Amino acid sequence: MERTDGIPRPPSPDELWAGIVAEVATMPDVVTNLLREHQPDEQGFCTGNGCGTAGRGVPATRWPCSLHTLAASADRLLRRG
């Protein structure tokens, strides 16, 4: 989309997110794996790979993490067809 001065405007954060979700939705196996891996532990932290303390594997990211949120959004898109 262009602004009135003819300069293309950068995409909004919502447009960027929608594009990423649409791209991930083209890979249902990735969506399934992310949803399976990124689950909460007893304290409400994500147990997924990359959501822990670097080098220690101790969960440090609150669930739902961004990868679970992305995969859940892509899964909803897949289910809508």
Backbone as CSV, one residue per row, in Angstrom:
resi,resn,N_x,N_y,N_z,CA_x,CA_y,CA_z,C_x,C_y,C_z
1,MET,0.845,-1.166,0.000,0.000,0.000,0.000,0.895,1.236,0.000
2,GLU,0.458,2.253,-0.715,1.249,3.471,-0.799,0.597,4.592,-0.017
3,ARG,1.441,5.478,0.470,0.936,6.682,1.118,0.524,7.663,0.031
4,THR,-0.076,8.768,0.409,-0.535,9.744,-0.580,0.622,10.421,-1.301
5,ASP,1.826,10.396,-0.715,2.982,11.004,-1.374,3.696,10.035,-2.314
6,GLY,3.113,8.834,-2.519,3.678,7.865,-3.455,4.744,6.962,-2.866
7,ILE,5.120,7.184,-1.626,6.140,6.352,-0.981,5.443,5.164,-0.322
8,PRO,5.907,3.954,-0.622,5.281,2.788,0.009,5.436,2.861,1.529
9,ARG,4.367,2.559,2.236,4.456,2.560,3.684,4.906,1.180,4.142
10,PRO,5.643,1.134,5.222,6.035,-0.187,5.734,4.809,-0.908,6.288
11,PRO,4.832,-2.224,6.259,3.693,-2.970,6.802,3.562,-2.738,8.303
12,SER,2.335,-2.787,8.778,2.080,-2.638,10.213,2.504,-3.923,10.932
13,PRO,2.684,-3.856,12.239,2.993,-5.083,12.982,1.928,-6.166,12.787
14,ASP,0.657,-5.773,12.718,-0.402,-6.758,12.490,-0.277,-7.414,11.119
15,GLU,0.081,-6.635,10.116,0.267,-7.189,8.766,1.474,-8.127,8.727
16,LEU,2.541,-7.748,9.407,3.718,-8.616,9.471,3.379,-9.933,10.159
17,TRP,2.673,-9.843,11.288,2.279,-11.047,12.025,1.405,-11.951,11.159
18,ALA,0.431,-11.374,10.478,-0.456,-12.160,9.618,0.336,-12.867,8.514
19,GLY,1.342,-12.206,7.978,2.177,-12.820,6.950,2.994,-13.976,7.487
20,ILE,3.533,-13.816,8.694,4.310,-14.898,9.311,3.395,-16.084,9.620
21,VAL,2.227,-15.805,10.170,1.263,-16.874,10.470,0.895,-17.620,9.192
22,ALA,0.616,-16.885,8.126,0.248,-17.520,6.856,1.387,-18.391,6.328
23,GLU,2.605,-17.924,6.466,3.760,-18.703,5.997,3.931,-19.978,6.817
24,VAL,3.837,-19.868,8.126,3.981,-21.046,8.986,2.833,-22.033,8.735
25,ALA,1.654,-21.522,8.431,0.504,-22.392,8.158,0.708,-23.256,6.925
26,THR,1.661,-22.913,6.066,1.958,-23.748,4.899,2.786,-24.973,5.283
27,MET,3.167,-25.053,6.557,3.992,-26.165,7.049,3.301,-26.835,8.236
28,PRO,2.260,-27.635,7.984,1.502,-28.221,9.086,2.331,-29.084,10.030
29,ASP,3.363,-29.728,9.519,4.208,-30.544,10.403,4.969,-29.664,11.396
30,VAL,5.385,-28.488,10.968,6.064,-27.550,11.856,5.094,-27.050,12.928
31,VAL,3.865,-26.743,12.511,2.834,-26.285,13.454,2.610,-27.355,14.519
32,THR,2.446,-28.592,14.091,2.218,-29.701,15.025,3.377,-29.849,15.996
33,ASN,4.595,-29.800,15.483,5.771,-29.957,16.339,5.899,-28.819,17.342
34,LEU,5.655,-27.591,16.905,5.745,-26.448,17.823,4.691,-26.546,18.919
35,LEU,3.472,-26.908,18.546,2.416,-27.031,19.550,2.725,-28.152,20.544
36,ARG,3.306,-29.237,20.064,3.658,-30.354,20.946,4.808,-29.987,21.878
37,GLU,5.813,-29.304,21.334,7.018,-29.014,22.115,6.835,-27.865,23.103
38,HIS,6.102,-26.851,22.733,5.994,-25.653,23.569,4.755,-25.729,24.455
39,GLN,4.934,-26.408,25.581,3.875,-26.634,26.565,4.318,-26.078,27.923
40,PRO,3.356,-25.781,28.802,3.728,-25.237,30.109,4.189,-26.323,31.079
41,ASP,5.083,-25.924,31.979,5.442,-26.812,33.080,4.542,-26.493,34.276
42,GLU,4.829,-27.071,35.419,3.983,-26.887,36.611,3.957,-25.435,37.104
43,GLN,4.998,-24.669,36.816,5.069,-23.283,37.261,4.596,-22.285,36.199
44,GLY,4.162,-22.777,35.041,3.663,-21.906,33.989,4.730,-21.374,33.046
45,PHE,5.873,-22.061,32.987,6.933,-21.687,32.056,6.914,-22.648,30.875
46,CYS,7.352,-22.164,29.721,7.389,-22.991,28.523,8.566,-23.959,28.595
47,THR,8.292,-25.207,28.253,9.334,-26.232,28.257,9.969,-26.425,26.882
48,GLY,9.560,-25.633,25.897,10.054,-25.789,24.535,11.506,-25.393,24.357
49,ASN,12.105,-25.968,23.333,13.486,-25.662,22.984,13.608,-24.180,22.632
50,GLY,14.540,-23.500,23.256,14.760,-22.083,23.002,14.061,-21.176,23.993
51,CYS,13.236,-21.730,24.847,12.507,-20.912,25.827,13.123,-20.980,27.217
52,GLY,14.279,-21.594,27.316,14.935,-21.725,28.613,16.155,-20.833,28.726
53,THR,16.776,-20.888,29.879,18.003,-20.146,30.123,19.106,-20.720,29.239
54,ALA,19.809,-19.853,28.540,20.849,-20.295,27.602,21.872,-21.190,28.293
55,GLY,22.123,-22.347,27.675,23.141,-23.273,28.160,22.718,-24.123,29.344
56,ARG,21.572,-23.832,29.917,21.140,-24.585,31.095,19.851,-25.356,30.879
57,GLY,19.035,-24.904,29.941,17.782,-25.592,29.672,16.719,-25.411,30.739
58,VAL,16.936,-24.465,31.645,15.948,-24.196,32.691,14.877,-23.281,32.099
59,PRO,13.607,-23.687,32.145,12.554,-22.839,31.579,12.599,-21.421,32.141
60,ALA,12.534,-20.433,31.237,12.610,-19.037,31.655,11.546,-18.160,31.015
61,THR,10.827,-18.689,30.042,9.823,-17.920,29.312,8.435,-18.351,29.766
62,ARG,7.605,-17.386,30.118,6.238,-17.690,30.533,5.465,-18.260,29.350
63,TRP,4.585,-19.205,29.664,3.739,-19.818,28.659,2.421,-19.079,28.599
64,PRO,1.830,-18.829,27.450,2.288,-19.281,26.137,3.410,-18.390,25.608
65,CYS,4.450,-19.025,25.119,5.579,-18.304,24.528,5.181,-17.840,23.118
66,SER,6.049,-17.059,22.525,5.743,-16.531,21.188,5.643,-17.641,20.137
67,LEU,6.447,-18.692,20.271,6.373,-19.781,19.285,5.078,-20.570,19.411
68,HIS,4.608,-20.777,20.636,3.321,-21.449,20.804,2.200,-20.574,20.252
69,THR,2.261,-19.275,20.530,1.247,-18.350,20.027,1.229,-18.338,18.506
70,LEU,2.406,-18.328,17.892,2.506,-18.365,16.439,1.910,-19.658,15.886
71,ALA,2.306,-20.784,16.472,1.814,-22.082,15.996,0.302,-22.211,16.201
72,ALA,-0.214,-21.714,17.320,-1.657,-21.780,17.572,-2.418,-20.929,16.554
73,SER,-1.878,-19.767,16.218,-2.510,-18.916,15.205,-2.494,-19.595,13.840
74,ALA,-1.369,-20.208,13.495,-1.267,-20.926,12.220,-2.207,-22.126,12.198
75,ASP,-2.347,-22.810,13.333,-3.259,-23.951,13.417,-4.696,-23.498,13.194
76,ARG,-5.093,-22.381,13.790,-6.447,-21.861,13.564,-6.665,-21.532,12.096
77,LEU,-5.645,-20.949,11.450,-5.738,-20.635,10.031,-5.885,-21.906,9.204
78,LEU,-5.122,-22.930,9.545,-5.221,-24.216,8.839,-6.613,-24.832,8.986
79,ARG,-7.160,-24.766,10.176,-8.471,-25.373,10.443,-9.606,-24.626,9.721
80,ARG,-9.406,-23.315,9.507,-10.413,-22.545,8.782,-10.382,-22.850,7.297
81,GLY,-9.225,-23.370,6.841,-9.089,-23.734,5.433,-8.792,-22.568,4.607
